[in-house]
Each structure stands twice: as structure tokens, then as C-alpha cells.
């Protein structure tokens, strides 16, 4: 059952959204761009400022285009020299194509995390633990991520490995017949 407070919040959001549809203007803040869709189809991208729009036919989505960071939780990986290590990743990025970021991807931030973790895993499996501390490893990862992120409208400004540490991995069963056994 919907409580009075949540119903009030729902009404407020509905009124705000209706107001966005019927206003004949869009006010874009200095740190944003607005992606305009006309009857559900991409029409244009607006820079900061006050812009006219067709009420009811055009809808806007704001995209924050100032530089930002995203941190990936550490992944455990076994390097080429057999060491199990945990490494995280911090990416400093900027959205450079609002249309690609907002409309051409389904949840861009989740895609950034997934792609970065996969590329990092592929790279680290092929090098030794001592090589993870070298700038060449970071640069190689950045080179592999740059075109993938560009397809999503994102430019990488910098990236850094975080949470660098050796870990221990334990295998409970080596016998495949016991692998399904639950304790």
C-alpha cells in the first residue's frame, strides 16, 4: 500500500515532469548539456544557457559534462607468475558526447565499470605481479579502454590502480565430484 508521504512524493515528481514537458524553454546549467528528443527521437544537443523548445513534442535529458571519477572495486586475479593479487581501478573521465552517453548506451556508468574490469582482467592475467606497478601497464590499459569509452561518448583523462595487494586464494576441493558439495 502506498503511504501518504510516498504518494505525495509521487505527485510532486509527476507535476515536475509535466512542467518539464509544457515549458517552452530549457535552462541548461554551466556544467551540463541537454540532449533534446523530439517525439522520442534524438533531435539536438544544447550547450549551457536558456534555449527554446516545443512544449509537449520535445523532452530534454541533462548530462553532467564536467570531469568526474569512478572507482571500481578490486578484482582478484592470478598473474602470469602465479600470484593471486587484488587490484582496483580509479578512472578520471569526462563526457564528451552527450548523445552517445545518454541515448546510445543502456546505463553508461555500469558499462564503464564492466568494460574496465574485463579489460583489466585480460591485461593482468598476461603479466607478472611486479609489472603491475609499472607505468607501462597503466598506459596499456588506458590504450585498450580509450576506443571503447570513446564509443560511449567518454574521454579518459587519467586512470590509476588502487588497492594493490597480494592475496591468498584457497581451493576447497580439487576433486570435481566434490565440487558441488555444500558445507
Order of alpha helices (4+ residues) and beta strands (2+ residues): alpha-beta-beta-beta-beta-beta-beta-beta-alpha-alpha-alpha-beta
